[in-house]
Amino acid sequence: MLKYAFLICTLFAGASIAQPRKDLPISMAQGFAASIMTTYPDSIVSKKFLQHMLQDKEGADPEKRRAVWNYEEAVTLKGIDRLWRKTRDDRYFAYMKKIMDHFIEEDGTIRTYLPMEYNSDQLTGGLILLTLYEKTRAPKYKQAMDHLWEQIQWQPRTKQGGFWHKYKYPYQMWLDGAYMLDYFYASYAHTFRKDVFDDVANQLIWLNDHLRDPATGLLYHGWDESKKQPWCDPVTGRSPEVWSRSMGWYVMALADIIEQFPTDHAKRPVLIGILQQTLEALKKYQDASSGVWYQIVNKGGKEGNYLEASGSVMFTYALAKGINRGYLPTSLKPMLNIAYQGLLNTFITIDEQGLPHVHQSCSGAGLGGTPYRSGSYEYYVNEPRRSDDLKTIGPLISLFLEMERVKS
């Protein structure tokens, strides 16, 4: 810990980086960003926290966490991107560029990117490339984005037109894809291809149609059009449980994608309505004692379930952004304030060196694959839990910036 504190002081020497304080959202955003930038000075994931490898039961072999083109660094950098836009401190931009340049060749080739996998998770990095191209106009960033755009053009689809989550998961739509694929799709469209917004909207609408439980208003993790996967209901095609982070990806994507839409687009109000409906449903399952949400959202009292950070952060971010942008009614502000205070009390600590940490994040979860993931209750609640998980810290930085705006 002393080493990281020294690195933070060195990295931000002479800068007005406040000691993280839970009552000052901007200082918490800066604190988490500084922690990321000092823990991962050269590449994100390649020097994964030792505790993550141990928590994931992978041992301490760094080769098992080599740097690859992946959504984890993109989600983290999106928080830092927003912090740079808020503060205009170019050290944040320089860090984003350094991490991305580890992958982007001068001709726009993306190192370790495998387009023929048609993997939604490999498209999220395009969000950061958009920022780099916006500021530098370097052709390699546009060329790299165009490679990702080309994948979207050939991404396999359901008969209805919904994107498969990955080629190896045929006929399946997962909530995760709303953020991994659809957010970049909308963001690229906003800048370069305004003719595809109908298709962007349909992806989100179809996820809602196929995955929403009419009884609870919540959404299941995945849907199999073929209804042949062992994890799916043979009648509905839905997976069996409501996993918090999968819903988190979905509401976070809605909040971010609506911002990209033309204000007069006919389907924009539909997306706003889905966001409102989903957060109203989540309100019913907000834990009364803590103000946050469980790993399996609608089974808070069941043995083995636990209060989970990443989904709770994403729900709270979507609430804050939706209220700030006018997508959500101000009547949801009490829900937001309770959730935000609950996050601070339940998951976030500041150590003796002034470093902030976030705890109780599910390391990861999916459906099918090898080793097989059943999507059962027992599967989700027994996945490893992490502290300082990248998928939590990126949205958390974004949330702090939205709360700065709420409080002002």
Sequence and secondary structure as in RCSB ss.txt:
>XXXX:A:sequence
MLKYAFLICTLFAGASIAQPRKDLPISMAQGFAASIMTTYPDSIVSKKFLQHMLQDKEGADPEKRRAVWNYEEAV
TLKGIDRLWRKTRDDRYFAYMKKIMDHFIEEDGTIRTYLPMEYNSDQLTGGLILLTLYEKTRAPKYKQAMDHLWE
QIQWQPRTKQGGFWHKYKYPYQMWLDGAYMLDYFYASYAHTFRKDVFDDVANQLIWLNDHLRDPATGLLYHGWDE
SKKQPWCDPVTGRSPEVWSRSMGWYVMALADIIEQFPTDHAKRPVLIGILQQTLEALKKYQDASSGVWYQIVNKG
GKEGNYLEASGSVMFTYALAKGINRGYLPTSLKPMLNIAYQGLLNTFITIDEQGLPHVHQSCSGAGLGGTPYRSG
SYEYYVNEPRRSDDLKTIGPLISLFLEMERVKS
>XXXX:A:secstr
 HHHHHHHHHHTTTS     BTTBHHHHHHHHHHHHHHHSSS TTTT  HHHHHHTT TT GGGG   S HHHHH
HHHHHHHHHHHH  HHHHHHHHHHHHTTB TTS BTT  GGG  GGGSTTHHHHHHHHHHH  HHHHHHHHHHHH
HHHH  B TTS B SBTTBTTEEETHHIIIIIHHHHHHHHHH GGGHHHHHHHHHHHHHHHB TTTS B SEEET
T  STTS TTT B S  BHHHHHHHHHHHHHHHHHS TT TTHHHHHHHHHHHHHHHHTTS TTTSS BSBTT T
TSTT  B HHHHHHHHHHHHHHHHHTSS GGGHHHHHHHHHHHHHHTEEE TTS EEE  EE    SBTTTTB  
 HHHHHHS EESS HHHHHHHHHHHHHHHHHH 
